[in-house]
Amino acid sequence: MSSSVSVSTGWAASTKRTCSTACGQLTEMAAARPRACAAASICAHSSASTSRVYGSGKRAYLSPILDCAGEVISYAVSESQDLSMISAMLDDIRKDTIHEGTLFHSDQGALYMSDQFQERLKEMGLIQSMSRRGNCWDNAAMESFFGHLKDHCHFAGCATFQEVKKMIDDYIEYYNNERPQWTRLKMTPAAYARYLKEMGEQEFKAYLAKERKKYEQMITRSIEQTDKHGEHLRSVISSFVEETS
């Protein structure tokens, strides 16, 4: 029973740490924000890679980058998951979306942990941030994007790599420019990026304050839900122990 409680408590601490880190990133980037910076510069870029099966068991790999507005600002599609794929992804980043000191967040995939990739980030003036091992919540924005991609694109019907790439190209164009998102004032990611970029200083400060408040509320709700689940789990275990003793 004690182990179950510790798991619950650990999850609460994990959630709180993740949200606190995000708030810290907002504060840090706001302090260094250039007057005319791109929207992506106020928070971390987020990246991860995923594979998709098509044809007769073939695999294609996608490595995209999301900015804080949720826009895909770069991506690479490849038949092999190697350094050339993520190098192409970095080469394709729009220069108006980064500046020195921008956070680049990813999971702990082998490619993102490689010396070559980390050195490339340093050369670009980007600060590397990585999820804790096995914790998808640390990169929730990218996991959400992959979920929508999976729901929308049916790669099993593709016979060639070119067909897969065309499907991904079309989806990302749709995702960035045609698909409004509830959490971004019902704007598309591209429109929301422009909205953030055009904010005045006072409006931007108000935006940051609102985002911090949202994170704090999310922390509170997560901890409350965790405590509730913990109490239920303890009750179930206690009942089981009584019945079997």
Secondary structure as GFF3:
##gff-version 3
##sequence-region A 1 245
A	DSSP	alpha_helix	2	31	.	.	.	ID=ss1
A	DSSP	three_ten_helix	39	42	.	.	.	ID=ss2
A	DSSP	beta_strand	45	47	.	.	.	ID=ss3
A	DSSP	beta_strand	50	54	.	.	.	ID=ss4
A	DSSP	beta_strand	58	66	.	.	.	ID=ss5
A	DSSP	beta_strand	72	78	.	.	.	ID=ss6
A	DSSP	alpha_helix	83	91	.	.	.	ID=ss7
A	DSSP	three_ten_helix	95	97	.	.	.	ID=ss8
A	DSSP	beta_strand	103	106	.	.	.	ID=ss9
A	DSSP	alpha_helix	110	113	.	.	.	ID=ss10
A	DSSP	alpha_helix	115	123	.	.	.	ID=ss11
A	DSSP	beta_strand	127	130	.	.	.	ID=ss12
A	DSSP	three_ten_helix	136	139	.	.	.	ID=ss13
A	DSSP	alpha_helix	140	152	.	.	.	ID=ss14
A	DSSP	three_ten_helix	155	157	.	.	.	ID=ss15
A	DSSP	alpha_helix	161	177	.	.	.	ID=ss16
A	DSSP	three_ten_helix	182	184	.	.	.	ID=ss17
A	DSSP	alpha_helix	189	197	.	.	.	ID=ss18
A	DSSP	alpha_helix	201	244	.	.	.	ID=ss19
###
